[in-house]
Amino acid sequence: MDKKTLSILSYITIIGWIIAYVKSKDLTPKSDLVTYHLKQGFGIFLVSFAVNIVLSVIVFSVSSLYFLNYIGYAIFILWIFGIINAANEQKKPIPVIGKIFEDKFGFIS
């Protein structure tokens, strides 16, 4: 797999991320693009997981706040931005939350 494919795959579910992570170890020389998108993809996965748990508890507790579930659409749009950046081979952070993950996740290198 080439670096563009691995970058895109790092956003496609956690299974895709694991495949991209394992395959990125085989790239010679190491690709900064793939590493960058692995970090961004893992970050958006963690954010969406945490937001879904918190929103589930809130909406279950106070059902009149059901409209908060639309936050999931915002995360989906951010995910699309990440895929577009990976397809264009750009190292641009995901809007709003991407800067947080640029220097995190030391195990991805």
Biopython code that builds the backbone (N, CA, C, O; Angstrom):
import numpy as np
from Bio.PDB.StructureBuilder import StructureBuilder

atoms = [
    (1, "MET", "N", (0.842, -1.182, 0.000)),
    (1, "MET", "CA", (0.000, 0.000, 0.000)),
    (1, "MET", "C", (0.886, 1.244, 0.000)),
    (1, "MET", "O", (1.941, 1.276, 0.633)),
    (2, "ASP", "N", (0.439, 2.249, -0.712)),
    (2, "ASP", "CA", (1.209, 3.486, -0.735)),
    (2, "ASP", "C", (0.765, 4.403, 0.402)),
    (2, "ASP", "O", (-0.206, 4.118, 1.102)),
    (3, "LYS", "N", (1.486, 5.501, 0.573)),
    (3, "LYS", "CA", (1.224, 6.393, 1.712)),
    (3, "LYS", "C", (-0.131, 7.082, 1.628)),
    (3, "LYS", "O", (-0.745, 7.354, 2.660)),
    (4, "LYS", "N", (-0.607, 7.370, 0.425)),
    (4, "LYS", "CA", (-1.921, 8.009, 0.280)),
    (4, "LYS", "C", (-3.031, 7.063, 0.734)),
    (4, "LYS", "O", (-3.943, 7.470, 1.455)),
    (5, "THR", "N", (-2.953, 5.815, 0.316)),
    (5, "THR", "CA", (-3.958, 4.825, 0.699)),
    (5, "THR", "C", (-3.958, 4.601, 2.203)),
    (5, "THR", "O", (-5.021, 4.525, 2.819)),
    (6, "LEU", "N", (-2.781, 4.496, 2.796)),
    (6, "LEU", "CA", (-2.689, 4.300, 4.240)),
    (6, "LEU", "C", (-3.221, 5.508, 4.996)),
    (6, "LEU", "O", (-3.844, 5.359, 6.047)),
    (7, "SER", "N", (-2.981, 6.700, 4.467)),
    (7, "SER", "CA", (-3.488, 7.920, 5.113)),
    (7, "SER", "C", (-5.011, 7.938, 5.118)),
    (7, "SER", "O", (-5.627, 8.280, 6.128)),
    (8, "ILE", "N", (-5.613, 7.575, 4.005)),
    (8, "ILE", "CA", (-7.074, 7.540, 3.923)),
    (8, "ILE", "C", (-7.619, 6.437, 4.821)),
    (8, "ILE", "O", (-8.611, 6.635, 5.523)),
    (9, "LEU", "N", (-6.970, 5.274, 4.798)),
    (9, "LEU", "CA", (-7.423, 4.131, 5.579)),
    (9, "LEU", "C", (-7.383, 4.402, 7.087)),
    (9, "LEU", "O", (-8.126, 3.785, 7.851)),
    (10, "SER", "N", (-6.525, 5.314, 7.506)),
    (10, "SER", "CA", (-6.420, 5.610, 8.939)),
    (10, "SER", "C", (-7.669, 6.281, 9.503)),
    (10, "SER", "O", (-7.814, 6.382, 10.722)),
    (11, "TYR", "N", (-8.567, 6.737, 8.643)),
    (11, "TYR", "CA", (-9.820, 7.343, 9.092)),
    (11, "TYR", "C", (-11.008, 6.384, 8.998)),
    (11, "TYR", "O", (-12.067, 6.660, 9.563)),
    (12, "ILE", "N", (-10.848, 5.275, 8.301)),
    (12, "ILE", "CA", (-11.964, 4.370, 8.033)),
    (12, "ILE", "C", (-12.068, 3.323, 9.137)),
    (12, "ILE", "O", (-11.396, 2.294, 9.068)),
    (13, "THR", "N", (-12.864, 3.554, 10.113)),
    (13, "THR", "CA", (-13.120, 2.705, 11.287)),
    (13, "THR", "C", (-11.836, 2.375, 12.041)),
    (13, "THR", "O", (-10.736, 2.633, 11.554)),
    (14, "ILE", "N", (-11.985, 1.819, 13.200)),
    (14, "ILE", "CA", (-10.823, 1.460, 14.015)),
    (14, "ILE", "C", (-10.077, 0.280, 13.388)),
    (14, "ILE", "O", (-8.862, 0.165, 13.550)),
    (15, "ILE", "N", (-10.779, -0.587, 12.682)),
    (15, "ILE", "CA", (-10.130, -1.707, 11.989)),
    (15, "ILE", "C", (-9.223, -1.168, 10.877)),
    (15, "ILE", "O", (-8.092, -1.626, 10.719)),
    (16, "GLY", "N", (-9.714, -0.214, 10.125)),
    (16, "GLY", "CA", (-8.904, 0.424, 9.086)),
    (16, "GLY", "C", (-7.697, 1.113, 9.681)),
    (16, "GLY", "O", (-6.602, 1.069, 9.119)),
    (17, "TRP", "N", (-7.900, 1.751, 10.822)),
    (17, "TRP", "CA", (-6.785, 2.428, 11.488)),
    (17, "TRP", "C", (-5.717, 1.410, 11.895)),
    (17, "TRP", "O", (-4.526, 1.665, 11.716)),
    (18, "ILE", "N", (-6.123, 0.273, 12.434)),
    (18, "ILE", "CA", (-5.167, -0.754, 12.855)),
    (18, "ILE", "C", (-4.405, -1.293, 11.643)),
    (18, "ILE", "O", (-3.192, -1.491, 11.716)),
    (19, "ILE", "N", (-5.092, -1.527, 10.548)),
    (19, "ILE", "CA", (-4.425, -1.999, 9.336)),
    (19, "ILE", "C", (-3.414, -0.962, 8.845)),
    (19, "ILE", "O", (-2.287, -1.310, 8.493)),
    (20, "ALA", "N", (-3.815, 0.309, 8.821)),
    (20, "ALA", "CA", (-2.901, 1.374, 8.388)),
    (20, "ALA", "C", (-1.701, 1.474, 9.324)),
    (20, "ALA", "O", (-0.577, 1.691, 8.872)),
    (21, "TYR", "N", (-1.932, 1.318, 10.609)),
    (21, "TYR", "CA", (-0.845, 1.388, 11.586)),
    (21, "TYR", "C", (0.157, 0.261, 11.368)),
    (21, "TYR", "O", (1.366, 0.496, 11.362)),
    (22, "VAL", "N", (-0.338, -0.955, 11.188)),
    (22, "VAL", "CA", (0.551, -2.108, 10.991)),
    (22, "VAL", "C", (1.297, -1.986, 9.663)),
    (22, "VAL", "O", (2.503, -2.225, 9.605)),
    (23, "LYS", "N", (0.594, -1.620, 8.610)),
    (23, "LYS", "CA", (1.224, -1.494, 7.292)),
    (23, "LYS", "C", (2.201, -0.323, 7.225)),
    (23, "LYS", "O", (3.151, -0.359, 6.443)),
    (24, "SER", "N", (1.977, 0.724, 8.041)),
    (24, "SER", "CA", (2.892, 1.871, 8.020)),
    (24, "SER", "C", (4.271, 1.497, 8.544)),
    (24, "SER", "O", (5.261, 2.154, 8.219)),
    (25, "LYS", "N", (4.339, 0.450, 9.349)),
    (25, "LYS", "CA", (5.636, -0.019, 9.858)),
    (25, "LYS", "C", (6.488, -0.600, 8.738)),
    (25, "LYS", "O", (7.713, -0.645, 8.852)),
    (26, "ASP", "N", (5.845, -1.051, 7.641)),
    (26, "ASP", "CA", (6.568, -1.652, 6.519)),
    (26, "ASP", "C", (7.106, -0.618, 5.538)),
    (26, "ASP", "O", (7.933, -0.950, 4.690)),
    (27, "LEU", "N", (6.647, 0.640, 5.638)),
    (27, "LEU", "CA", (7.076, 1.671, 4.693)),
    (27, "LEU", "C", (8.537, 2.048, 4.938)),
    (27, "LEU", "O", (8.965, 2.268, 6.071)),
    (28, "THR", "N", (9.277, 2.115, 3.845)),
    (28, "THR", "CA", (10.668, 2.567, 3.920)),
    (28, "THR", "C", (10.852, 3.619, 2.852)),
    (28, "THR", "O", (10.614, 3.312, 1.684)),
    (29, "PRO", "N", (11.254, 4.820, 3.158)),
    (29, "PRO", "CA", (11.437, 5.400, 4.496)),
    (29, "PRO", "C", (10.081, 5.695, 5.146)),
    (29, "PRO", "O", (9.039, 5.666, 4.490)),
    (30, "LYS", "N", (10.123, 5.976, 6.430)),
    (30, "LYS", "CA", (8.906, 6.279, 7.177)),
    (30, "LYS", "C", (8.223, 7.498, 6.557)),
    (30, "LYS", "O", (8.884, 8.454, 6.152)),
    (31, "SER", "N", (6.914, 7.450, 6.489)),
    (31, "SER", "CA", (6.150, 8.537, 5.892)),
    (31, "SER", "C", (5.574, 9.437, 6.985)),
    (31, "SER", "O", (4.803, 8.991, 7.835)),
    (32, "ASP", "N", (5.960, 10.700, 6.944)),
    (32, "ASP", "CA", (5.401, 11.675, 7.885)),
    (32, "ASP", "C", (3.913, 11.880, 7.642)),
    (32, "ASP", "O", (3.156, 12.137, 8.578)),
    (33, "LEU", "N", (3.495, 11.766, 6.386)),
    (33, "LEU", "CA", (2.083, 11.940, 6.031)),
    (33, "LEU", "C", (1.222, 10.871, 6.698)),
    (33, "LEU", "O", (0.182, 11.179, 7.279)),
    (34, "VAL", "N", (1.653, 9.631, 6.613)),
    (34, "VAL", "CA", (0.884, 8.535, 7.217)),
    (34, "VAL", "C", (0.856, 8.682, 8.732)),
    (34, "VAL", "O", (-0.194, 8.511, 9.351)),
    (35, "THR", "N", (1.987, 8.993, 9.327)),
    (35, "THR", "CA", (2.045, 9.177, 10.775)),
    (35, "THR", "C", (1.113, 10.294, 11.219)),
    (35, "THR", "O", (0.407, 10.160, 12.218)),
    (36, "TYR", "N", (1.113, 11.392, 10.479)),
    (36, "TYR", "CA", (0.253, 12.530, 10.806)),
    (36, "TYR", "C", (-1.220, 12.129, 10.766)),
    (36, "TYR", "O", (-1.976, 12.447, 11.684)),
    (37, "HIS", "N", (-1.625, 11.439, 9.715)),
    (37, "HIS", "CA", (-3.039, 11.066, 9.594)),
    (37, "HIS", "C", (-3.424, 9.929, 10.538)),
    (37, "HIS", "O", (-4.589, 9.817, 10.918)),
    (38, "LEU", "N", (-2.475, 9.093, 10.918)),
    (38, "LEU", "CA", (-2.756, 8.096, 11.954)),
    (38, "LEU", "C", (-3.089, 8.789, 13.274)),
    (38, "LEU", "O", (-4.012, 8.383, 13.981)),
    (39, "LYS", "N", (-2.336, 9.830, 13.598)),
    (39, "LYS", "CA", (-2.606, 10.578, 14.837)),
    (39, "LYS", "C", (-3.949, 11.288, 14.762)),
    (39, "LYS", "O", (-4.718, 11.267, 15.723)),
    (40, "GLN", "N", (-4.235, 11.916, 13.627)),
    (40, "GLN", "CA", (-5.508, 12.618, 13.466)),
    (40, "GLN", "C", (-6.682, 11.638, 13.498)),
    (40, "GLN", "O", (-7.705, 11.909, 14.127)),
    (41, "GLY", "N", (-6.533, 10.511, 12.823)),
    (41, "GLY", "CA", (-7.596, 9.507, 12.790)),
    (41, "GLY", "C", (-7.861, 8.910, 14.158)),
    (41, "GLY", "O", (-9.015, 8.714, 14.539)),
    (42, "PHE", "N", (-6.799, 8.616, 14.902)),
    (42, "PHE", "CA", (-6.967, 8.071, 16.248)),
    (42, "PHE", "C", (-7.606, 9.107, 17.166)),
    (42, "PHE", "O", (-8.441, 8.769, 18.005)),
    (43, "GLY", "N", (-7.215, 10.359, 17.008)),
    (43, "GLY", "CA", (-7.789, 11.431, 17.817)),
    (43, "GLY", "C", (-9.271, 11.616, 17.570)),
    (43, "GLY", "O", (-10.043, 11.762, 18.518)),
    (44, "ILE", "N", (-9.680, 11.611, 16.316)),
    (44, "ILE", "CA", (-11.113, 11.798, 16.037)),
    (44, "ILE", "C", (-11.903, 10.573, 16.487)),
    (44, "ILE", "O", (-13.062, 10.699, 16.880)),
    (45, "PHE", "N", (-11.293, 9.391, 16.433)),
    (45, "PHE", "CA", (-11.967, 8.197, 16.952)),
    (45, "PHE", "C", (-12.209, 8.340, 18.455)),
    (45, "PHE", "O", (-13.302, 8.051, 18.941)),
    (46, "LEU", "N", (-11.180, 8.789, 19.193)),
    (46, "LEU", "CA", (-11.333, 8.952, 20.643)),
    (46, "LEU", "C", (-12.365, 10.019, 20.987)),
    (46, "LEU", "O", (-13.168, 9.842, 21.903)),
    (47, "VAL", "N", (-12.340, 11.123, 20.252)),
    (47, "VAL", "CA", (-13.313, 12.191, 20.502)),
    (47, "VAL", "C", (-14.723, 11.695, 20.230)),
    (47, "VAL", "O", (-15.622, 11.936, 21.035)),
    (48, "SER", "N", (-14.937, 11.009, 19.118)),
    (48, "SER", "CA", (-16.284, 10.538, 18.803)),
    (48, "SER", "C", (-16.757, 9.495, 19.807)),
    (48, "SER", "O", (-17.935, 9.472, 20.166)),
    (49, "PHE", "N", (-15.857, 8.636, 20.263)),
    (49, "PHE", "CA", (-16.204, 7.634, 21.262)),
    (49, "PHE", "C", (-16.632, 8.300, 22.573)),
    (49, "PHE", "O", (-17.660, 7.947, 23.151)),
    (50, "ALA", "N", (-15.827, 9.273, 23.036)),
    (50, "ALA", "CA", (-16.132, 9.968, 24.288)),
    (50, "ALA", "C", (-17.427, 10.777, 24.176)),
    (50, "ALA", "O", (-18.258, 10.750, 25.084)),
    (51, "VAL", "N", (-17.594, 11.489, 23.072)),
    (51, "VAL", "CA", (-18.796, 12.305, 22.884)),
    (51, "VAL", "C", (-20.039, 11.419, 22.841)),
    (51, "VAL", "O", (-21.069, 11.776, 23.414)),
    (52, "ASN", "N", (-19.958, 10.284, 22.179)),
    (52, "ASN", "CA", (-21.107, 9.377, 22.115)),
    (52, "ASN", "C", (-21.484, 8.831, 23.485)),
    (52, "ASN", "O", (-22.668, 8.714, 23.801)),
    (53, "ILE", "N", (-20.505, 8.500, 24.286)),
    (53, "ILE", "CA", (-20.798, 8.013, 25.638)),
    (53, "ILE", "C", (-21.448, 9.111, 26.478)),
    (53, "ILE", "O", (-22.465, 8.878, 27.132)),
    (54, "VAL", "N", (-20.864, 10.297, 26.458)),
    (54, "VAL", "CA", (-21.398, 11.407, 27.253)),
    (54, "VAL", "C", (-22.804, 11.773, 26.795)),
    (54, "VAL", "O", (-23.694, 11.973, 27.622)),
    (55, "LEU", "N", (-23.008, 11.862, 25.496)),
    (55, "LEU", "CA", (-24.334, 12.213, 24.992)),
    (55, "LEU", "C", (-25.363, 11.136, 25.294)),
    (55, "LEU", "O", (-26.523, 11.449, 25.562)),
    (56, "SER", "N", (-24.959, 9.884, 25.255)),
    (56, "SER", "CA", (-25.891, 8.801, 25.585)),
    (56, "SER", "C", (-26.369, 8.919, 27.026)),
    (56, "SER", "O", (-27.552, 8.736, 27.315)),
    (57, "VAL", "N", (-25.452, 9.221, 27.915)),
    (57, "VAL", "CA", (-25.825, 9.367, 29.327)),
    (57, "VAL", "C", (-26.723, 10.588, 29.520)),
    (57, "VAL", "O", (-27.718, 10.522, 30.241)),
    (58, "ILE", "N", (-26.373, 11.697, 28.877)),
    (58, "ILE", "CA", (-27.167, 12.920, 29.033)),
    (58, "ILE", "C", (-28.572, 12.730, 28.474)),
    (58, "ILE", "O", (-29.554, 13.066, 29.137)),
    (59, "VAL", "N", (-28.675, 12.198, 27.265)),
    (59, "VAL", "CA", (-29.986, 12.038, 26.635)),
    (59, "VAL", "C", (-30.815, 10.990, 27.368)),
    (59, "VAL", "O", (-32.036, 11.120, 27.449)),
    (60, "PHE", "N", (-30.173, 9.958, 27.901)),
    (60, "PHE", "CA", (-30.907, 8.960, 28.675)),
    (60, "PHE", "C", (-31.449, 9.573, 29.966)),
    (60, "PHE", "O", (-32.558, 9.258, 30.400)),
    (61, "SER", "N", (-30.649, 10.453, 30.571)),
    (61, "SER", "CA", (-31.058, 11.079, 31.830)),
    (61, "SER", "C", (-32.128, 12.147, 31.615)),
    (61, "SER", "O", (-33.112, 12.210, 32.352)),
    (62, "VAL", "N", (-31.927, 12.977, 30.608)),
    (62, "VAL", "CA", (-32.859, 14.072, 30.338)),
    (62, "VAL", "C", (-33.284, 13.950, 28.877)),
    (62, "VAL", "O", (-32.621, 14.483, 27.986)),
    (63, "SER", "N", (-34.360, 13.267, 28.642)),
    (63, "SER", "CA", (-34.770, 12.961, 27.271)),
    (63, "SER", "C", (-35.158, 14.197, 26.453)),
    (63, "SER", "O", (-35.187, 14.133, 25.225)),
    (64, "SER", "N", (-35.451, 15.300, 27.106)),
    (64, "SER", "CA", (-35.804, 16.508, 26.364)),
    (64, "SER", "C", (-34.583, 17.125, 25.677)),
    (64, "SER", "O", (-34.726, 18.056, 24.883)),
    (65, "LEU", "N", (-33.386, 16.615, 25.975)),
    (65, "LEU", "CA", (-32.166, 17.113, 25.334)),
    (65, "LEU", "C", (-31.756, 16.247, 24.144)),
    (65, "LEU", "O", (-30.578, 16.195, 23.791)),
    (66, "TYR", "N", (-32.709, 15.576, 23.535)),
    (66, "TYR", "CA", (-32.434, 14.684, 22.412)),
    (66, "TYR", "C", (-31.736, 15.390, 21.249)),
    (66, "TYR", "O", (-30.999, 14.757, 20.493)),
    (67, "PHE", "N", (-31.963, 16.696, 21.104)),
    (67, "PHE", "CA", (-31.378, 17.457, 20.000)),
    (67, "PHE", "C", (-29.848, 17.502, 20.083)),
    (67, "PHE", "O", (-29.193, 17.833, 19.095)),
    (68, "LEU", "N", (-29.272, 17.177, 21.241)),
    (68, "LEU", "CA", (-27.819, 17.154, 21.365)),
    (68, "LEU", "C", (-27.193, 16.048, 20.518)),
    (68, "LEU", "O", (-25.993, 16.078, 20.249)),
    (69, "ASN", "N", (-27.991, 15.086, 20.104)),
    (69, "ASN", "CA", (-27.474, 14.019, 19.250)),
    (69, "ASN", "C", (-26.988, 14.532, 17.900)),
    (69, "ASN", "O", (-26.265, 13.828, 17.195)),
    (70, "TYR", "N", (-27.373, 15.736, 17.538)),
    (70, "TYR", "CA", (-26.909, 16.311, 16.271)),
    (70, "TYR", "C", (-25.423, 16.636, 16.312)),
    (70, "TYR", "O", (-24.830, 16.912, 15.269)),
    (71, "ILE", "N", (-24.822, 16.611, 17.464)),
    (71, "ILE", "CA", (-23.373, 16.804, 17.566)),
    (71, "ILE", "C", (-22.655, 15.699, 16.786)),
    (71, "ILE", "O", (-21.557, 15.916, 16.274)),
    (72, "GLY", "N", (-23.259, 14.539, 16.694)),
    (72, "GLY", "CA", (-22.692, 13.444, 15.912)),
    (72, "GLY", "C", (-22.498, 13.815, 14.452)),
    (72, "GLY", "O", (-21.534, 13.374, 13.825)),
    (73, "TYR", "N", (-23.405, 14.626, 13.896)),
    (73, "TYR", "CA", (-23.247, 15.085, 12.523)),
    (73, "TYR", "C", (-22.027, 15.983, 12.378)),
    (73, "TYR", "O", (-21.335, 15.930, 11.361)),
    (74, "ALA", "N", (-21.759, 16.797, 13.374)),
    (74, "ALA", "CA", (-20.584, 17.662, 13.339)),
    (74, "ALA", "C", (-19.303, 16.822, 13.332)),
    (74, "ALA", "O", (-18.359, 17.131, 12.605)),
    (75, "ILE", "N", (-19.275, 15.777, 14.130)),
    (75, "ILE", "CA", (-18.099, 14.894, 14.155)),
    (75, "ILE", "C", (-17.943, 14.188, 12.813)),
    (75, "ILE", "O", (-16.824, 14.007, 12.334)),
    (76, "PHE", "N", (-19.051, 13.791, 12.209)),
    (76, "PHE", "CA", (-19.007, 13.161, 10.888)),
    (76, "PHE", "C", (-18.405, 14.113, 9.855)),
    (76, "PHE", "O", (-17.614, 13.690, 9.013)),
    (77, "ILE", "N", (-18.772, 15.390, 9.912)),
    (77, "ILE", "CA", (-18.232, 16.382, 8.979)),
    (77, "ILE", "C", (-16.739, 16.556, 9.207)),
    (77, "ILE", "O", (-15.983, 16.678, 8.243)),
    (78, "LEU", "N", (-16.298, 16.571, 10.459)),
    (78, "LEU", "CA", (-14.863, 16.676, 10.747)),
    (78, "LEU", "C", (-14.117, 15.460, 10.207)),
    (78, "LEU", "O", (-13.001, 15.581, 9.703)),
    (79, "TRP", "N", (-14.737, 14.294, 10.315)),
    (79, "TRP", "CA", (-14.158, 13.062, 9.791)),
    (79, "TRP", "C", (-13.980, 13.161, 8.270)),
    (79, "TRP", "O", (-12.961, 12.728, 7.733)),
    (80, "ILE", "N", (-14.962, 13.727, 7.587)),
    (80, "ILE", "CA", (-14.887, 13.917, 6.131)),
    (80, "ILE", "C", (-13.733, 14.859, 5.786)),
    (80, "ILE", "O", (-13.009, 14.619, 4.819)),
    (81, "PHE", "N", (-13.555, 15.922, 6.563)),
    (81, "PHE", "CA", (-12.424, 16.830, 6.338)),
    (81, "PHE", "C", (-11.099, 16.078, 6.437)),
    (81, "PHE", "O", (-10.194, 16.307, 5.634)),
    (82, "GLY", "N", (-10.984, 15.198, 7.400)),
    (82, "GLY", "CA", (-9.763, 14.411, 7.552)),
    (82, "GLY", "C", (-9.500, 13.528, 6.349)),
    (82, "GLY", "O", (-8.366, 13.443, 5.879)),
    (83, "ILE", "N", (-10.532, 12.871, 5.847)),
    (83, "ILE", "CA", (-10.375, 12.010, 4.670)),
    (83, "ILE", "C", (-9.985, 12.834, 3.446)),
    (83, "ILE", "O", (-9.139, 12.410, 2.658)),
    (84, "ILE", "N", (-10.586, 13.991, 3.283)),
    (84, "ILE", "CA", (-10.254, 14.858, 2.145)),
    (84, "ILE", "C", (-8.797, 15.300, 2.223)),
    (84, "ILE", "O", (-8.092, 15.288, 1.214)),
    (85, "ASN", "N", (-8.342, 15.688, 3.411)),
    (85, "ASN", "CA", (-6.942, 16.088, 3.575)),
    (85, "ASN", "C", (-6.006, 14.932, 3.265)),
    (85, "ASN", "O", (-4.963, 15.133, 2.642)),
    (86, "ALA", "N", (-6.359, 13.730, 3.688)),
    (86, "ALA", "CA", (-5.521, 12.560, 3.413)),
    (86, "ALA", "C", (-5.504, 12.251, 1.916)),
    (86, "ALA", "O", (-4.458, 11.906, 1.366)),
    (87, "ALA", "N", (-6.654, 12.371, 1.256)),
    (87, "ALA", "CA", (-6.720, 12.102, -0.186)),
    (87, "ALA", "C", (-5.910, 13.116, -0.986)),
    (87, "ALA", "O", (-5.348, 12.783, -2.029)),
    (88, "ASN", "N", (-5.850, 14.345, -0.499)),
    (88, "ASN", "CA", (-5.071, 15.391, -1.163)),
    (88, "ASN", "C", (-3.610, 15.399, -0.723)),
    (88, "ASN", "O", (-2.835, 16.255, -1.150)),
    (89, "GLU", "N", (-3.238, 14.454, 0.123)),
    (89, "GLU", "CA", (-1.885, 14.325, 0.665)),
    (89, "GLU", "C", (-1.419, 15.612, 1.351)),
    (89, "GLU", "O", (-0.281, 16.047, 1.173)),
    (90, "GLN", "N", (-2.304, 16.203, 2.125)),
    (90, "GLN", "CA", (-2.003, 17.416, 2.875)),
    (90, "GLN", "C", (-1.906, 17.094, 4.353)),
    (90, "GLN", "O", (-2.668, 16.277, 4.872)),
    (91, "LYS", "N", (-0.975, 17.734, 5.025)),
    (91, "LYS", "CA", (-0.857, 17.572, 6.472)),
    (91, "LYS", "C", (-1.533, 18.761, 7.154)),
    (91, "LYS", "O", (-0.882, 19.585, 7.796)),
    (92, "LYS", "N", (-2.849, 18.826, 6.997)),
    (92, "LYS", "CA", (-3.644, 19.876, 7.631)),
    (92, "LYS", "C", (-4.442, 19.243, 8.755)),
    (92, "LYS", "O", (-4.987, 18.151, 8.595)),
    (93, "PRO", "N", (-4.516, 19.930, 9.904)),
    (93, "PRO", "CA", (-5.292, 19.356, 11.015)),
    (93, "PRO", "C", (-6.792, 19.404, 10.742)),
    (93, "PRO", "O", (-7.285, 20.243, 9.987)),
    (94, "ILE", "N", (-7.491, 18.486, 11.376)),
    (94, "ILE", "CA", (-8.947, 18.488, 11.315)),
    (94, "ILE", "C", (-9.418, 19.781, 11.991)),
    (94, "ILE", "O", (-8.910, 20.129, 13.057)),
    (95, "PRO", "N", (-10.377, 20.498, 11.397)),
    (95, "PRO", "CA", (-10.833, 21.744, 12.019)),
    (95, "PRO", "C", (-11.302, 21.532, 13.455)),
    (95, "PRO", "O", (-11.850, 20.481, 13.788)),
    (96, "VAL", "N", (-11.090, 22.509, 14.275)),
    (96, "VAL", "CA", (-11.531, 22.610, 15.664)),
    (96, "VAL", "C", (-10.699, 21.728, 16.601)),
    (96, "VAL", "O", (-10.169, 22.234, 17.590)),
    (97, "ILE", "N", (-10.569, 20.433, 16.324)),
    (97, "ILE", "CA", (-9.914, 19.536, 17.287)),
    (97, "ILE", "C", (-8.574, 18.988, 16.812)),
    (97, "ILE", "O", (-7.862, 18.365, 17.600)),
    (98, "GLY", "N", (-8.212, 19.194, 15.573)),
    (98, "GLY", "CA", (-7.022, 18.573, 15.004)),
    (98, "GLY", "C", (-5.705, 19.015, 15.610)),
    (98, "GLY", "O", (-4.788, 18.203, 15.734)),
    (99, "LYS", "N", (-5.583, 20.275, 15.989)),
    (99, "LYS", "CA", (-4.328, 20.785, 16.569)),
    (99, "LYS", "C", (-3.971, 20.063, 17.861)),
    (99, "LYS", "O", (-2.795, 19.936, 18.199)),
    (100, "ILE", "N", (-4.968, 19.598, 18.573)),
    (100, "ILE", "CA", (-4.745, 18.911, 19.849)),
    (100, "ILE", "C", (-3.945, 17.633, 19.641)),
    (100, "ILE", "O", (-3.139, 17.268, 20.497)),
    (101, "PHE", "N", (-4.149, 16.955, 18.536)),
    (101, "PHE", "CA", (-3.570, 15.629, 18.330)),
    (101, "PHE", "C", (-2.247, 15.637, 17.579)),
    (101, "PHE", "O", (-1.651, 14.576, 17.394)),
    (102, "GLU", "N", (-1.767, 16.795, 17.141)),
    (102, "GLU", "CA", (-0.538, 16.830, 16.346)),
    (102, "GLU", "C", (0.680, 16.351, 17.128)),
    (102, "GLU", "O", (1.564, 15.720, 16.548)),
    (103, "ASP", "N", (0.748, 16.628, 18.403)),
    (103, "ASP", "CA", (1.937, 16.238, 19.186)),
    (103, "ASP", "C", (1.612, 15.181, 20.246)),
    (103, "ASP", "O", (2.390, 14.973, 21.178)),
    (104, "LYS", "N", (0.475, 14.523, 20.104)),
    (104, "LYS", "CA", (0.062, 13.480, 21.048)),
    (104, "LYS", "C", (0.341, 12.100, 20.454)),
    (104, "LYS", "O", (0.815, 11.980, 19.324)),
    (105, "PHE", "N", (0.046, 11.082, 21.219)),
    (105, "PHE", "CA", (0.140, 9.683, 20.804)),
    (105, "PHE", "C", (1.566, 9.310, 20.384)),
    (105, "PHE", "O", (1.827, 9.032, 19.214)),
    (106, "GLY", "N", (2.459, 9.309, 21.335)),
    (106, "GLY", "CA", (3.857, 8.998, 21.095)),
    (106, "GLY", "C", (4.107, 7.607, 20.551)),
    (106, "GLY", "O", (5.150, 7.366, 19.942)),
    (107, "PHE", "N", (3.175, 6.680, 20.755)),
    (107, "PHE", "CA", (3.361, 5.323, 20.255)),
    (107, "PHE", "C", (3.217, 5.258, 18.728)),
    (107, "PHE", "O", (3.600, 4.262, 18.114)),
    (108, "ILE", "N", (2.674, 6.303, 18.121)),
    (108, "ILE", "CA", (2.561, 6.341, 16.668)),
    (108, "ILE", "C", (3.770, 7.105, 16.140)),
    (108, "ILE", "O", (3.834, 8.331, 16.232)),
    (109, "SER", "N", (4.704, 6.380, 15.601)),
    (109, "SER", "CA", (5.896, 7.061, 15.068)),
    (109, "SER", "C", (6.451, 6.367, 13.862)),
    (109, "SER", "O", (7.450, 6.815, 13.298)),
]
sb = StructureBuilder()
sb.init_structure("model")
sb.init_model(0)
sb.init_chain("A")
sb.init_seg("    ")
for serial, (resi, resn, name, xyz) in enumerate(atoms, 1):
    if name == "N":
        sb.init_residue(resn, " ", resi, " ")
    sb.init_atom(name, np.array(xyz, "f"), 0.0, 1.0, " ", f" {name:<3s}", serial, name[0])
structure = sb.get_structure()
